[in-house]
């Protein structure tokens, strides 16, 4: 499961995103970071253009 799937299911706290980023950095995957995390284009844009907090709010609105 991706970070997003686990977060929306309540299986991980938002702060776990850092662990997923570290895992991606240490992997040999061809996936972009956003795809690895399970983020769609809107979520990726909010995260990059605004902040972690804005992404968390957006994901929380989808719970």
N, C-alpha and C positions, 0 to 999 in steps of 0.2 A: 504494500500500500504506500501511497505517496504521503508526504507531510500533510498536504491539504486534506486528503481523505481521512487520515488519522485525527487531525485537528477537528474537522467537522463532526466526526464521530465521538469526540470527547475523549479520545484515547491518549492524547498528548497535549501539553500546554503550549501556548504560542511560542514560548521561549525555546522550545525544542527545534525551531527552525534553524538555530545556530548549529546544532548537531548535524542536521541534514546538509547544511551548506558545507560543513567540514567534511562530511562523508563524500559529497560531490567533488570537493577539491582534491580529495585523495583517491578518487576513482578514475577509471579509464573509460568511463561512459562517453558516448557520442551525444548524449542528450544535453540540451541547454540547461542551465540552472533552473529556469522557470519550469520547463517540462519535467525535470527531475523532481521538483517540489510539487508538481501537479497543478501549477497556476495557469489560468487562461490569460489571454492577452490583456483584458481589462485589469485583472489582478496584478499582473506583472507591471503594467504601466503605473498603477497607483503606488506600488511598492517602490519603483525606481524614482518616480517623479515626486512622491510625497514622503512617505516614511514607513517604517515597520508598523507604527501605530495605526496608520491609515489602512494598511493591508489587513491588520488584525480586525479593525472595525468592519471592513468590507466582508471578510470571511465570517465574522460574527453575525452579520446580517443575513447570512445564508444558512445559519444553523436552524 
